[in-house]
Amino acid sequence: MTRFPENFETSLSAAAPKGVNLTTTTDAHGVSVMWCELADRNDLTSVGECLRRYHARLAMVSANKPPAPEEEEDDNDDEEDESAAGETNELEQPMSFGGTPQDGTSYELVYHFDVGGDYVNVVAFLPAGGSIASLTPLFRSADWPEREIMEIYSVTITNHPDPRRLFLDESIEGAVLDRLIPFSQMANASTSDELWARVMAAAKEA
């Protein structure tokens, strides 16, 4: 049992005609968290409009770049290798809901909303080189998070009313987290000192 308004899920599904994957959990305190994965990132604006009608508040925007699957070691013996000569065992390519390849070059953008004390996380998947429309015209609180995402990742957010950089000087090449910080460092939260050391070094070379 959730506290989301009546027909809330139906409204979200109608706002994303290309498809939406909804999952909801409720904790012991009655707080519900919904994950709303979009099959088509172009449905983000209409979903945002739907949430605005429910008086949703945008709390934050986060971005993630899932790593490519690791190659498995071949444990076959020599005889098996010989019998399989000429054959290649390719790893099955993981795909997001909607079919975006999770190959280490795509992104997940998550817009985190508060809806009457419960939470809705809208997930949009972007392939490498893809773009997505800004939610800043609908939710002013998307302004700075979207600008930060654009400068630290290779992500293009269109129709942003003020796409200037927040932190990095224009002389520094963008997408610093894509170029300079390995995923392993991001995972163990040891990025800050390393990131800025490399940013400053790049600025001196410019």
Secondary structure, DSSP 8 states (H G I E B T S, - for coil): ---S-TTHHHHHHHH-TT-EEEEEEE-TTS-EEEEEEESSGGGHHHHHHHHHHTT-EEEEEEEE-------------HHHHHHTTT--------B-TTS-B-SSS-EEEEEEEEETTEEEEEEEEE-TT-EEE-STTT-GGGHHHHHHHHHHSS-EEET-S----SSS-TTS-S-HHHHH--HHHHHTT-HHHHHHHHHHHHHHH-
